[in-house]
Amino acid sequence: MKSNNKVTGNRGEELAVVYLQKKHFLIIERNFRTRFGEIDIICRDGQTLVFVEVKTKIGHDFGEPEEMVNKSKIGKVKRMGEVYLQDKGINVSCRVDVVAIVLENNGSVERLEHYQAVY
């Protein structure tokens, strides 16, 4: 990943955490890595465990951030979530959410969308 992309991604994850906390989600873990990849944010929404994929872009070139989360990516997050549940030895209801963020060139938020229960 290019260093600019990493900076943009980190900024997006920070914004997503603040947003989710304002919605009373309890952040449990960030950047959980498995053999399948990484879950950006793991949190609780009430009694539901939520695996959150964050996609952040600057501007609108090459599409919107949520367009980058396809069926394959959601499947990867689901598999990573299953590994997380197994590793922690927990059995709770869970879901996958997506937070899509578009930043302006100066780093300010143009748009933040939270898509709940995409899986």
ChimeraX commands (.cxc) that place a marker at each C-alpha (Angstrom):
marker #1 position 0.00,0.00,0.00 radius 0.5
marker #1 position 1.35,3.43,-0.88 radius 0.5
marker #1 position 2.21,5.56,2.16 radius 0.5
marker #1 position -0.43,8.14,1.13 radius 0.5
marker #1 position -3.05,5.38,1.01 radius 0.5
marker #1 position -1.97,4.18,4.46 radius 0.5
marker #1 position -2.30,7.72,5.86 radius 0.5
marker #1 position -5.73,8.09,4.25 radius 0.5
marker #1 position -6.81,4.68,5.55 radius 0.5
marker #1 position -5.64,5.46,9.08 radius 0.5
marker #1 position -7.47,8.80,9.01 radius 0.5
marker #1 position -10.63,7.03,7.86 radius 0.5
marker #1 position -10.40,4.43,10.62 radius 0.5
marker #1 position -9.99,7.16,13.24 radius 0.5
marker #1 position -13.03,9.00,11.87 radius 0.5
marker #1 position -15.03,5.77,11.82 radius 0.5
marker #1 position -14.15,5.01,15.46 radius 0.5
marker #1 position -15.25,8.49,16.57 radius 0.5
marker #1 position -18.48,8.15,14.57 radius 0.5
marker #1 position -19.27,4.70,15.97 radius 0.5
marker #1 position -18.54,5.80,19.53 radius 0.5
marker #1 position -20.94,8.73,19.10 radius 0.5
marker #1 position -23.57,6.14,18.10 radius 0.5
marker #1 position -22.80,4.30,21.38 radius 0.5
marker #1 position -20.90,1.40,19.81 radius 0.5
marker #1 position -18.27,-0.08,22.15 radius 0.5
marker #1 position -14.93,-0.44,20.34 radius 0.5
marker #1 position -13.34,-3.77,21.28 radius 0.5
marker #1 position -10.41,-4.11,18.90 radius 0.5
marker #1 position -8.82,-2.51,15.88 radius 0.5
marker #1 position -6.80,-4.02,13.04 radius 0.5
marker #1 position -7.38,-7.67,14.00 radius 0.5
marker #1 position -5.22,-9.74,11.64 radius 0.5
marker #1 position -5.94,-13.28,10.46 radius 0.5
marker #1 position -4.62,-15.49,7.67 radius 0.5
marker #1 position -7.44,-14.04,5.52 radius 0.5
marker #1 position -6.50,-10.39,6.13 radius 0.5
marker #1 position -7.50,-7.73,8.60 radius 0.5
marker #1 position -10.69,-6.52,10.24 radius 0.5
marker #1 position -10.52,-2.75,10.61 radius 0.5
marker #1 position -12.78,-2.40,13.66 radius 0.5
marker #1 position -14.48,-4.90,15.95 radius 0.5
marker #1 position -17.15,-3.40,18.18 radius 0.5
marker #1 position -20.41,-4.05,19.96 radius 0.5
marker #1 position -23.77,-2.55,19.09 radius 0.5
marker #1 position -25.81,-3.57,22.11 radius 0.5
marker #1 position -25.47,-7.36,22.32 radius 0.5
marker #1 position -24.37,-7.72,18.67 radius 0.5
marker #1 position -20.71,-8.07,17.74 radius 0.5
marker #1 position -19.95,-5.98,14.65 radius 0.5
marker #1 position -17.07,-6.42,12.23 radius 0.5
marker #1 position -16.54,-3.10,10.45 radius 0.5
marker #1 position -14.83,-2.62,7.10 radius 0.5
marker #1 position -13.74,1.00,6.57 radius 0.5
marker #1 position -13.12,2.35,3.06 radius 0.5
marker #1 position -11.76,5.87,2.70 radius 0.5
marker #1 position -11.00,7.88,-0.43 radius 0.5
marker #1 position -9.97,11.39,-1.25 radius 0.5
marker #1 position -12.35,12.73,-3.87 radius 0.5
marker #1 position -14.48,10.78,-6.32 radius 0.5
marker #1 position -11.96,9.60,-8.92 radius 0.5
marker #1 position -12.35,5.91,-9.76 radius 0.5
marker #1 position -15.68,5.55,-7.95 radius 0.5
marker #1 position -17.03,5.76,-4.44 radius 0.5
marker #1 position -15.48,3.97,-1.43 radius 0.5
marker #1 position -18.48,1.69,-0.87 radius 0.5
marker #1 position -18.14,0.45,-4.46 radius 0.5
marker #1 position -14.82,-1.13,-3.40 radius 0.5
marker #1 position -16.61,-3.45,-0.97 radius 0.5
marker #1 position -17.80,-6.27,-3.19 radius 0.5
marker #1 position -19.19,-9.73,-2.42 radius 0.5
marker #1 position -15.67,-11.18,-2.26 radius 0.5
marker #1 position -14.49,-8.58,0.28 radius 0.5
marker #1 position -17.56,-9.13,2.45 radius 0.5
marker #1 position -16.87,-12.87,2.33 radius 0.5
marker #1 position -13.30,-12.26,3.52 radius 0.5
marker #1 position -14.53,-10.13,6.43 radius 0.5
marker #1 position -17.05,-12.84,7.31 radius 0.5
marker #1 position -14.31,-15.50,7.36 radius 0.5
marker #1 position -12.07,-13.26,9.46 radius 0.5
marker #1 position -14.96,-12.74,11.86 radius 0.5
marker #1 position -15.42,-16.49,12.17 radius 0.5
marker #1 position -11.72,-16.86,13.03 radius 0.5
marker #1 position -12.07,-14.08,15.62 radius 0.5
marker #1 position -15.06,-15.80,17.25 radius 0.5
marker #1 position -13.23,-19.12,17.29 radius 0.5
marker #1 position -10.01,-17.60,18.68 radius 0.5
marker #1 position -11.91,-15.85,21.47 radius 0.5
marker #1 position -14.17,-18.84,22.15 radius 0.5
marker #1 position -17.32,-16.78,21.96 radius 0.5
marker #1 position -20.69,-17.47,20.39 radius 0.5
marker #1 position -22.74,-14.30,19.92 radius 0.5
marker #1 position -24.85,-12.79,17.19 radius 0.5
marker #1 position -22.74,-10.77,14.80 radius 0.5
marker #1 position -22.90,-8.81,11.58 radius 0.5
marker #1 position -20.69,-6.99,9.09 radius 0.5
marker #1 position -20.99,-3.21,8.64 radius 0.5
marker #1 position -19.24,-0.90,6.18 radius 0.5
marker #1 position -18.22,2.70,6.85 radius 0.5
marker #1 position -17.51,4.60,3.62 radius 0.5
marker #1 position -15.74,7.95,3.88 radius 0.5
marker #1 position -14.94,10.54,1.24 radius 0.5
marker #1 position -12.38,13.16,2.26 radius 0.5
marker #1 position -11.68,16.48,0.63 radius 0.5
marker #1 position -8.12,17.28,-0.47 radius 0.5
marker #1 position -7.56,19.18,2.79 radius 0.5
marker #1 position -8.51,16.09,4.84 radius 0.5
marker #1 position -11.93,17.29,5.98 radius 0.5
marker #1 position -14.87,14.92,5.73 radius 0.5
marker #1 position -17.07,15.42,2.69 radius 0.5
marker #1 position -19.24,12.37,3.35 radius 0.5
marker #1 position -19.43,9.51,5.85 radius 0.5
marker #1 position -21.94,6.70,5.31 radius 0.5
marker #1 position -22.55,3.79,7.68 radius 0.5
marker #1 position -24.08,0.72,6.07 radius 0.5
marker #1 position -25.32,-1.67,8.73 radius 0.5
marker #1 position -25.73,-5.42,8.36 radius 0.5
marker #1 position -24.32,-5.81,4.85 radius 0.5
marker #1 position -23.90,-9.42,5.95 radius 0.5
marker link #1:1,2 radius 0.2
marker link #1:2,3 radius 0.2
marker link #1:3,4 radius 0.2
marker link #1:4,5 radius 0.2
marker link #1:5,6 radius 0.2
marker link #1:6,7 radius 0.2
marker link #1:7,8 radius 0.2
marker link #1:8,9 radius 0.2
marker link #1:9,10 radius 0.2
marker link #1:10,11 radius 0.2
marker link #1:11,12 radius 0.2
marker link #1:12,13 radius 0.2
marker link #1:13,14 radius 0.2
marker link #1:14,15 radius 0.2
marker link #1:15,16 radius 0.2
marker link #1:16,17 radius 0.2
marker link #1:17,18 radius 0.2
marker link #1:18,19 radius 0.2
marker link #1:19,20 radius 0.2
marker link #1:20,21 radius 0.2
marker link #1:21,22 radius 0.2
marker link #1:22,23 radius 0.2
marker link #1:23,24 radius 0.2
marker link #1:24,25 radius 0.2
marker link #1:25,26 radius 0.2
marker link #1:26,27 radius 0.2
marker link #1:27,28 radius 0.2
marker link #1:28,29 radius 0.2
marker link #1:29,30 radius 0.2
marker link #1:30,31 radius 0.2
marker link #1:31,32 radius 0.2
marker link #1:32,33 radius 0.2
marker link #1:33,34 radius 0.2
marker link #1:34,35 radius 0.2
marker link #1:35,36 radius 0.2
marker link #1:36,37 radius 0.2
marker link #1:37,38 radius 0.2
marker link #1:38,39 radius 0.2
marker link #1:39,40 radius 0.2
marker link #1:40,41 radius 0.2
marker link #1:41,42 radius 0.2
marker link #1:42,43 radius 0.2
marker link #1:43,44 radius 0.2
marker link #1:44,45 radius 0.2
marker link #1:45,46 radius 0.2
marker link #1:46,47 radius 0.2
marker link #1:47,48 radius 0.2
marker link #1:48,49 radius 0.2
marker link #1:49,50 radius 0.2
marker link #1:50,51 radius 0.2
marker link #1:51,52 radius 0.2
marker link #1:52,53 radius 0.2
marker link #1:53,54 radius 0.2
marker link #1:54,55 radius 0.2
marker link #1:55,56 radius 0.2
marker link #1:56,57 radius 0.2
marker link #1:57,58 radius 0.2
marker link #1:58,59 radius 0.2
marker link #1:59,60 radius 0.2
marker link #1:60,61 radius 0.2
marker link #1:61,62 radius 0.2
marker link #1:62,63 radius 0.2
marker link #1:63,64 radius 0.2
marker link #1:64,65 radius 0.2
marker link #1:65,66 radius 0.2
marker link #1:66,67 radius 0.2
marker link #1:67,68 radius 0.2
marker link #1:68,69 radius 0.2
marker link #1:69,70 radius 0.2
marker link #1:70,71 radius 0.2
marker link #1:71,72 radius 0.2
marker link #1:72,73 radius 0.2
marker link #1:73,74 radius 0.2
marker link #1:74,75 radius 0.2
marker link #1:75,76 radius 0.2
marker link #1:76,77 radius 0.2
marker link #1:77,78 radius 0.2
marker link #1:78,79 radius 0.2
marker link #1:79,80 radius 0.2
marker link #1:80,81 radius 0.2
marker link #1:81,82 radius 0.2
marker link #1:82,83 radius 0.2
marker link #1:83,84 radius 0.2
marker link #1:84,85 radius 0.2
marker link #1:85,86 radius 0.2
marker link #1:86,87 radius 0.2
marker link #1:87,88 radius 0.2
marker link #1:88,89 radius 0.2
marker link #1:89,90 radius 0.2
marker link #1:90,91 radius 0.2
marker link #1:91,92 radius 0.2
marker link #1:92,93 radius 0.2
marker link #1:93,94 radius 0.2
marker link #1:94,95 radius 0.2
marker link #1:95,96 radius 0.2
marker link #1:96,97 radius 0.2
marker link #1:97,98 radius 0.2
marker link #1:98,99 radius 0.2
marker link #1:99,100 radius 0.2
marker link #1:100,101 radius 0.2
marker link #1:101,102 radius 0.2
marker link #1:102,103 radius 0.2
marker link #1:103,104 radius 0.2
marker link #1:104,105 radius 0.2
marker link #1:105,106 radius 0.2
marker link #1:106,107 radius 0.2
marker link #1:107,108 radius 0.2
marker link #1:108,109 radius 0.2
marker link #1:109,110 radius 0.2
marker link #1:110,111 radius 0.2
marker link #1:111,112 radius 0.2
marker link #1:112,113 radius 0.2
marker link #1:113,114 radius 0.2
marker link #1:114,115 radius 0.2
marker link #1:115,116 radius 0.2
marker link #1:116,117 radius 0.2
marker link #1:117,118 radius 0.2
marker link #1:118,119 radius 0.2
view
